[in-house]
Amino acid sequence: MTEPVPSAAETLAAWRALTDRLEGASSRAGRSSPARLIAVTKTVPADRIAPLLEAGQVEFGENRVQEAKAKWPELRALAPVCRLHLIGPLQTNKVRDACALFDVIQTLDRPRLGEALRAEIDRAGRAPELLVQVNTGEEPQKAGILPAETDRFLDDMRGRLGLTVAGLMCIPPAAAPPGPHFALLAKMAARNGLPVLSMGMSADFETAIALGATHVRIGSALFGARPAPDPAPPGDEPRPAAPSAG
Ligand SMILES: *Cc1c(COP(=O)(O)O)cnc(C)c1O
């Protein structure tokens, strides 16, 4: 059985309700400005995204470069102020496209990707904002730098490569309470002088805001359940297609 797709009116109502909850959680956490809502639009077609853009939603997240490339050039024309975040793993051969499309890349997670980003930033003369993804749950199937290696990785990216890193992001394990993961990420950001914390999704964004999130990434609470569970972990790039015979 597939869930009904919410109408534009339902999506806008969900957006307004989420914005209220987010502002409530932010003021309870003593925040001077509310956490930013990133509307995660992976698998959502452009005609369902446009009403949110037109209503004034600014930040959006996609997890695949190819999908973003197909949808966003047209959508951006509707609202030039929008900010697009890459929240899925980035392959080095897609760095050029990613830097051209995205305002923020949240998934810097290995030295080789840092090197490719450095080269592309130098070539293009413009830099996306960068966040380092931390694998707080140390899950083997999940992208991200291990917590014990994060400080050294940040020093390498900033020192050797001269990259400006704005903050950290994490995706806690699906089965565990997220609070300790958010607290760990906040602690690592603080000791490294990083202002941006991207953490919290539909099910746990209020917890994330209480623990310091500056950006929350919300998909299903806005757009309804996504189709067909992806065999890859959330945010993963599709596996390279097998060479076709003939
Ligand atoms: C899909 C996705 C989200 C949104 O998840 P919801 O539970 O639908 O809100 C957030 N972050 C990342 C990295 C994602 O891939």
The ligand as an SDF file (V2000), in Angstrom:
LIG
                    3D

 15 15  0  0  0  0  0  0  0  0999 V2000
   16.4240   12.0580    3.9640 C   0  0  0  0  0  0  0  0  0  0  0  0
   17.3080   12.8030    4.8540 C   0  0  0  0  0  0  0  0  0  0  0  0
   16.7740   13.6590    5.8410 C   0  0  0  0  0  0  0  0  0  0  0  0
   15.2900   13.8620    6.0740 C   0  0  0  0  0  0  0  0  0  0  0  0
   14.7560   12.7850    6.7680 O   0  0  0  0  0  0  0  0  0  0  0  0
   13.2360   12.8060    7.3050 P   0  0  0  0  0  0  0  0  0  0  0  0
   13.2330   11.7700    8.3620 O   0  0  0  0  0  0  0  0  0  0  0  0
   12.3860   12.4690    6.1420 O   0  0  0  0  0  0  0  0  0  0  0  0
   12.9580   14.1590    7.8360 O   0  0  0  0  0  0  0  0  0  0  0  0
   17.6790   14.3400    6.6290 C   0  0  0  0  0  0  0  0  0  0  0  0
   19.0110   14.2120    6.4650 N   0  0  0  0  0  0  0  0  0  0  0  0
   19.5390   13.4110    5.5310 C   0  0  0  0  0  0  0  0  0  0  0  0
   21.0220   13.3120    5.3990 C   0  0  0  0  0  0  0  0  0  0  0  0
   18.7130   12.6800    4.6970 C   0  0  0  0  0  0  0  0  0  0  0  0
   19.2660   11.8780    3.7580 O   0  0  0  0  0  0  0  0  0  0  0  0
  1  2  1  0
  2  3  1  0
  2 14  2  0
  3  4  1  0
  3 10  2  0
  4  5  1  0
  5  6  1  0
  6  7  2  0
  6  8  1  0
  6  9  1  0
 10 11  1  0
 11 12  2  0
 12 13  1  0
 12 14  1  0
 14 15  1  0
M  END
$$$$
